[in-house]
Amino acid sequence: METRRTFIQKGLLGVSAAAMGGSTAWAHANSGHNDVRSNDRFELGIAGYSFVHFGLDESLAMMKRMDVHYLCIKDFHLPLTSSDAEIAAFHKKLADSGVTGYAVGPIYMTKSKTEIDNAFDYAKRVGVKLIVGIPNKEDLAYIADKAKAYDIRYALHNHGPEDNLYPNATSIFELVKNLDERMGLCFDMGHNMRDGQDPIKDLERYRDRIFDIHLKNVTAATKEGSTCELGRGVIDIPEFVKTLRKVGYAGKCSLEFEKDMKDPLAGLAECVGYFKGVSDASA
């Protein structure tokens, strides 16, 4: 009997085979040809935490099968202490798989300002212009100065009702609204919903300070809610996508899938297909 997982995996193989007929979309992009992805307003990525149980090679193989081309880099794939040679090798491996590392994090930096300094140095050496971070509130002015000096945007991540620092988008916006414009949000829409907030209204409210989105759905708008496949939760994803278009969101939408984390491919693939379908339907 064919399970939902094997059905999705077979479908992915078919899609991948069709997409790779002749030359790949990635090869077209690099050779100056038109690329379907370049016409899609929303650049779909994967938040590195989705692959916490997998090495880089396994993670990139899954991304290739799903035809997803952006990765928010976690330090278990590229440690903060990496040498320049190790960073170069990392980027080459991503490029060979048609993937771009667009940001680093989330990085926790609650012990000392040295952690903040190291994070900005790391981001500069990695060559990204966005850090997703979790700092102490009293360090935000210091971080704003660093963001300005490095010209790197800093996005605070909200983690829901269990998070005493940043439970939702509003809690972050109120702290950064008067700081340098490089200070903003990595908007975790699922955790925002779990804290009883409205992710669609908050996307519209805080559009100018949302630099990154952790794209997910959840089973309930309560603390007990958990991550589920994108089309199966309580967040109205078609309406969320319409609002993305309405506000002109230009950042990445990175899937963070915290269900079946030791076997995430089927769930992630379902999310990818659903999001692309909804995006195409609303274009």
Order of alpha helices (4+ residues) and beta strands (2+ residues): alpha-alpha-beta-alpha-beta-alpha-beta-alpha-beta-alpha-beta-alpha-beta-alpha-alpha-beta-beta-beta-alpha-beta-alpha
